[in-house]
Amino acid sequence: MSSEKEDCLGYAARDPSGFLSPFKFSRRALENDDVSISTTHCGVCYAEVLLTRNKFGNAKYPLVPGHELVGVVKEVGSNVKSVKVGDRAGVGTYVNSCKDCEYCRDGFEVYCSKGRVPTYNHVDVDGTITKGGFSTYIVVHERYCFKIPESYPSALAAPLLCAGITVYSSMIRHKMNQPGKSLGVIGLGGLGHLAVKFGKAFNLNVTVFSTSISKKEEALNLLGADKFVISSDQQEMMEVSKSLDFIIDTASGTHPFDPYMSLLKTSGVLVLVGAPGEVKLSPISLIHDIHIVVTKPEV
């Protein structure tokens, strides 16, 4: 039995039902490089559903989810320079890594070769199990704590810490920020919404592809997409053949890739950031000098 005071209140799943209920626990002690943040907002990612229901077979109950959190800094370690008490700060998918391998040194901590530490359901540096942002506060290494600009609302900032960076980092890496170019967005879920918003912010001509006609109004009038295409409609798909410089595929449901290959211009780029059950692609789709990129979501 721990002698530490259980001063953190969270919502935890106790079994594969995924049902969340109040849970008191203690956070690890604040170290010199750590930041303690009082949570005010936390996004809800579909990973919260999958992990709490043990869909990956590695749930460590009681499991407190949440990895898109924003709050107010309440305490900092003696070595912390990036934030101070009273600042608003956010935490994403990770709270620690080795900080010394080639990937950590190059700023790619998500690929840490010695063991990254996810925000919840993972063994932390002190041997305890990390618990996420569905809680009153969190303790995180300074390197994984991000100051939120004063003018940016916390409720809007929270989803950027997972869904936002997943889309944004992939678009920037593959140069999908060239004004005047054309972008196709497959799917209009959490990632798709942000892909459309980033695309318009980059001054791209954005076409949304969806199987749901109910998404049309939202895509065009709320998010500002330039065109909406029902991907199951062959005529609509043919009308945009070879018209796209880029496609970012955000859909997680299993779907065919070949129909989208014909929509790219020569040397067009397709980036997959969703997580479908499988990827099926006919080699014939690659013959016409189409460059296809499949990336791991950087979350």
C-alpha positions as CSV (number, residue, x, y, z in Angstrom):
1,M,0.0,0.0,0.0
2,S,1.4,3.4,-1.0
3,S,2.0,5.9,1.8
4,E,1.4,8.8,-0.7
5,K,-1.8,10.8,-0.4
6,E,-4.3,10.0,-3.1
7,D,-4.9,13.6,-4.1
8,C,-5.7,13.1,-7.8
9,L,-9.3,12.4,-8.8
10,G,-9.8,10.8,-12.2
11,Y,-12.3,8.8,-14.2
12,A,-11.1,5.2,-14.7
13,A,-12.2,2.1,-16.5
14,R,-11.9,-1.0,-14.2
15,D,-12.7,-3.7,-16.8
16,P,-13.3,-4.2,-20.6
17,S,-16.7,-2.7,-20.4
18,G,-14.9,0.6,-20.7
19,F,-17.3,2.2,-18.2
20,L,-15.7,5.2,-16.5
21,S,-16.2,6.0,-12.8
22,P,-14.5,8.2,-10.2
23,F,-11.1,7.0,-9.1
24,K,-8.7,8.5,-6.6
25,F,-4.9,7.9,-7.0
26,S,-1.6,9.5,-6.3
27,R,0.7,11.0,-9.0
28,R,4.4,10.5,-9.0
29,A,6.5,13.0,-7.2
30,L,7.6,16.2,-9.0
31,E,11.2,16.0,-10.2
32,N,13.5,18.9,-11.1
33,D,12.6,18.7,-14.8
34,D,8.8,18.1,-14.3
35,V,5.7,20.3,-14.6
36,S,2.5,19.7,-12.7
37,I,-0.6,20.9,-14.6
38,S,-4.2,21.3,-13.3
39,T,-6.5,20.0,-16.0
40,T,-9.2,22.3,-17.3
41,H,-9.9,20.6,-20.7
42,C,-9.3,17.2,-22.3
43,G,-10.2,16.0,-25.8
44,V,-11.8,12.6,-26.5
45,C,-10.0,10.5,-29.0
46,Y,-11.2,7.1,-30.3
47,A,-8.2,5.6,-28.6
48,E,-9.9,6.2,-25.3
49,V,-12.7,3.8,-26.4
50,L,-10.2,1.2,-27.7
51,L,-7.9,1.1,-24.8
52,T,-10.5,1.3,-22.0
53,R,-12.2,-1.7,-23.7
54,N,-8.9,-3.5,-23.9
55,K,-9.2,-3.9,-27.7
56,F,-5.3,-4.1,-27.9
57,G,-5.1,-6.7,-25.2
58,N,-2.8,-4.6,-23.0
59,A,-5.1,-2.6,-20.7
60,K,-3.7,-2.0,-17.2
61,Y,-6.7,-1.5,-15.0
62,P,-7.8,0.8,-13.4
63,L,-7.1,2.8,-16.6
64,V,-7.5,6.6,-16.7
65,P,-7.6,7.7,-20.3
66,G,-7.1,11.2,-22.0
67,H,-4.2,12.4,-24.0
68,E,-5.3,15.8,-25.4
69,L,-5.2,17.8,-22.2
70,V,-4.9,21.5,-21.5
71,G,-4.7,23.1,-18.1
72,V,-2.9,25.6,-15.8
73,V,0.6,25.1,-14.5
74,K,0.4,24.8,-10.7
75,E,4.0,23.7,-9.9
76,V,7.4,23.4,-11.7
77,G,10.7,21.7,-10.9
78,S,13.8,23.8,-10.3
79,N,15.2,23.2,-13.8
80,V,12.1,24.1,-15.7
81,K,12.5,27.1,-18.0
82,S,9.8,26.8,-20.7
83,V,6.7,27.5,-18.5
84,K,6.0,29.0,-15.1
85,V,3.2,28.7,-12.6
86,G,0.0,30.2,-13.9
87,D,0.8,29.5,-17.6
88,R,-1.6,27.5,-19.7
89,A,0.0,24.4,-21.0
90,G,-0.9,21.2,-22.9
91,V,0.2,17.6,-22.9
92,G,-0.3,15.2,-25.8
93,T,0.2,11.5,-26.4
94,Y,3.5,11.1,-24.5
95,V,4.9,12.2,-21.2
96,N,8.4,10.9,-21.4
97,S,11.1,9.1,-23.5
98,C,14.8,8.2,-23.1
99,K,15.7,11.7,-24.4
100,D,19.1,10.3,-25.5
101,C,18.7,8.0,-28.5
102,E,19.1,9.3,-32.1
103,Y,15.4,9.9,-32.5
104,C,15.0,11.8,-29.3
105,R,18.1,13.9,-30.1
106,D,16.6,14.8,-33.5
107,G,13.2,15.7,-32.1
108,F,11.4,12.5,-33.1
109,E,10.7,11.3,-29.6
110,V,7.6,9.4,-30.9
111,Y,10.1,6.9,-32.4
112,C,12.3,6.6,-29.3
113,S,14.3,3.4,-29.6
114,K,14.7,2.9,-25.9
115,G,11.0,3.3,-24.9
116,R,8.6,6.2,-25.2
117,V,6.2,6.7,-22.3
118,P,2.5,7.2,-23.4
119,T,0.4,9.5,-21.3
120,Y,-1.6,6.6,-20.0
121,N,-1.6,2.8,-19.6
122,H,2.2,2.6,-19.6
123,V,5.0,2.1,-17.1
124,D,6.4,5.5,-16.1
125,V,10.0,6.3,-15.1
126,D,9.2,5.6,-11.4
127,G,7.6,2.2,-12.2
128,T,4.0,3.4,-11.7
129,I,1.4,3.2,-14.5
130,T,0.7,6.4,-16.3
131,K,-2.8,7.8,-16.0
132,G,-4.2,10.4,-18.4
133,G,-6.0,13.6,-18.7
134,F,-9.4,12.5,-17.4
135,S,-8.1,13.7,-14.0
136,T,-7.7,16.8,-11.9
137,Y,-3.9,17.1,-12.6
138,I,-0.9,15.5,-14.3
139,V,2.9,15.4,-13.8
140,V,5.0,15.5,-17.0
141,H,8.6,16.1,-18.0
142,E,9.0,19.6,-19.3
143,R,10.0,18.4,-22.7
144,Y,6.4,17.0,-23.2
145,C,4.6,20.1,-21.9
146,F,3.6,22.8,-24.4
147,K,2.8,26.3,-23.6
148,I,-0.6,27.4,-25.1
149,P,-0.7,30.9,-26.6
150,E,-2.7,33.4,-24.5
151,S,-5.1,34.2,-27.3
152,Y,-6.0,30.6,-28.1
153,P,-9.0,29.0,-26.3
154,S,-8.2,25.9,-24.3
155,A,-11.2,24.0,-25.7
156,L,-9.8,24.5,-29.2
157,A,-6.2,23.8,-28.3
158,A,-6.8,20.4,-26.7
159,P,-7.7,18.4,-29.9
160,L,-4.6,19.8,-31.6
161,L,-2.4,17.8,-29.2
162,C,-3.2,14.5,-30.9
163,A,-5.5,14.8,-33.9
164,G,-4.1,18.2,-34.8
165,I,-0.4,17.2,-34.8
166,T,-1.1,13.9,-36.5
167,V,-2.5,15.7,-39.6
168,Y,-0.4,18.9,-39.4
169,S,3.0,17.1,-39.1
170,S,2.2,14.8,-42.0
171,M,1.1,17.7,-44.2
172,I,4.1,19.8,-43.5
173,R,6.6,16.9,-43.9
174,H,5.1,16.1,-47.4
175,K,4.9,19.7,-48.4
176,M,1.1,19.9,-48.5
177,N,1.2,23.6,-47.6
178,Q,1.8,25.1,-51.1
179,P,-0.8,27.8,-51.8
180,G,-2.8,27.1,-54.9
181,K,-2.3,23.4,-54.9
182,S,-5.2,20.9,-54.7
183,L,-5.8,18.6,-51.7
184,G,-8.2,15.7,-51.3
185,V,-9.3,14.7,-47.8
186,I,-10.7,11.2,-47.3
187,G,-13.0,10.9,-44.4
188,L,-14.5,13.7,-42.3
189,G,-14.0,12.4,-38.7
190,G,-11.8,14.0,-36.1
191,L,-8.6,14.0,-38.3
192,G,-10.5,14.9,-41.5
193,H,-12.1,18.0,-39.9
194,L,-8.6,19.3,-39.1
195,A,-7.1,18.4,-42.4
196,V,-9.8,20.5,-44.1
197,K,-9.1,23.4,-41.8
198,F,-5.3,23.2,-42.3
199,G,-5.8,22.9,-46.0
200,K,-7.8,26.1,-46.2
201,A,-5.3,27.8,-43.9
202,F,-2.6,26.8,-46.4
203,N,-4.8,28.3,-49.2
204,L,-5.3,24.9,-50.9
205,N,-8.2,24.0,-53.0
206,V,-9.8,21.3,-50.8
207,T,-12.1,18.4,-51.9
208,V,-13.6,16.2,-49.2
209,F,-14.4,12.5,-50.0
210,S,-17.0,10.7,-47.9
211,T,-19.5,7.9,-48.2
212,S,-22.0,10.0,-46.2
213,I,-24.0,12.6,-48.0
214,S,-24.9,13.9,-44.5
215,K,-21.4,15.3,-44.2
216,K,-21.8,17.6,-47.3
217,E,-23.3,20.6,-45.5
218,E,-20.6,20.5,-42.8
219,A,-17.8,20.1,-45.2
220,L,-18.8,22.9,-47.5
221,N,-20.5,25.5,-45.3
222,L,-19.0,24.9,-41.8
223,L,-15.4,23.9,-42.7
224,G,-15.1,25.8,-46.0
225,A,-14.1,22.9,-48.3
226,D,-14.3,23.8,-52.0
227,K,-15.9,20.5,-53.2
228,F,-17.6,17.5,-51.8
229,V,-17.5,14.1,-53.5
230,I,-19.4,10.9,-52.6
231,S,-16.6,8.4,-52.9
232,S,-19.0,5.5,-53.8
233,D,-20.4,7.5,-56.8
234,Q,-18.3,6.5,-59.8
235,Q,-19.5,9.5,-61.9
236,E,-18.5,12.0,-59.2
237,M,-15.1,10.3,-58.8
238,M,-14.5,10.3,-62.5
239,E,-15.2,14.1,-62.6
240,V,-12.2,14.7,-60.4
241,S,-9.8,12.3,-62.1
242,K,-6.1,13.4,-62.1
243,S,-7.0,16.7,-60.5
244,L,-5.3,16.4,-57.1
245,D,-1.8,17.3,-56.1
246,F,-2.2,15.7,-52.6
247,I,-4.5,13.3,-50.8
248,I,-4.5,12.9,-47.1
249,D,-6.4,9.7,-46.0
250,T,-7.8,10.1,-42.5
251,A,-10.3,7.2,-42.7
252,S,-9.9,4.3,-40.3
253,G,-12.6,2.0,-41.7
254,T,-11.4,-0.5,-44.3
255,H,-11.7,1.0,-47.8
256,P,-10.2,0.6,-51.3
257,F,-7.2,2.7,-52.2
258,D,-7.1,2.1,-56.0
259,P,-10.0,4.5,-56.8
260,Y,-8.1,7.4,-55.2
261,M,-4.9,6.7,-57.2
262,S,-6.6,7.8,-60.3
263,L,-7.5,11.1,-58.7
264,L,-3.8,12.1,-58.3
265,K,-1.9,14.1,-60.8
266,T,1.4,12.6,-62.0
267,S,3.8,12.5,-59.0
268,G,1.0,13.3,-56.7
269,V,1.3,12.4,-53.0
270,L,-1.0,10.3,-50.9
271,V,-0.4,10.2,-47.2
272,L,-2.2,7.7,-44.9
273,V,-2.8,8.9,-41.3
274,G,-5.8,6.9,-40.5
275,A,-5.6,3.3,-39.2
276,P,-7.7,1.0,-41.4
277,G,-7.7,-2.7,-40.6
278,E,-5.7,-3.5,-43.7
279,V,-4.3,-1.7,-46.8
280,K,-5.1,-3.1,-50.2
281,L,-3.6,-1.6,-53.3
282,S,-3.2,-3.0,-56.8
283,P,0.4,-2.5,-58.2
284,I,-1.2,-1.2,-61.5
285,S,-2.1,1.9,-59.6
286,L,1.5,2.7,-59.1
287,I,2.5,2.6,-62.8
288,H,1.7,6.1,-63.7
289,D,4.5,7.7,-61.7
290,I,2.4,8.2,-58.6
291,H,4.4,8.7,-55.4
292,I,2.5,7.1,-52.5
293,V,3.6,7.8,-48.9
294,V,2.3,5.9,-45.9
295,T,3.3,7.4,-42.6
296,K,2.8,6.6,-39.0
297,P,0.6,9.1,-37.2
298,E,2.9,11.3,-35.1
299,V,0.8,11.4,-32.0
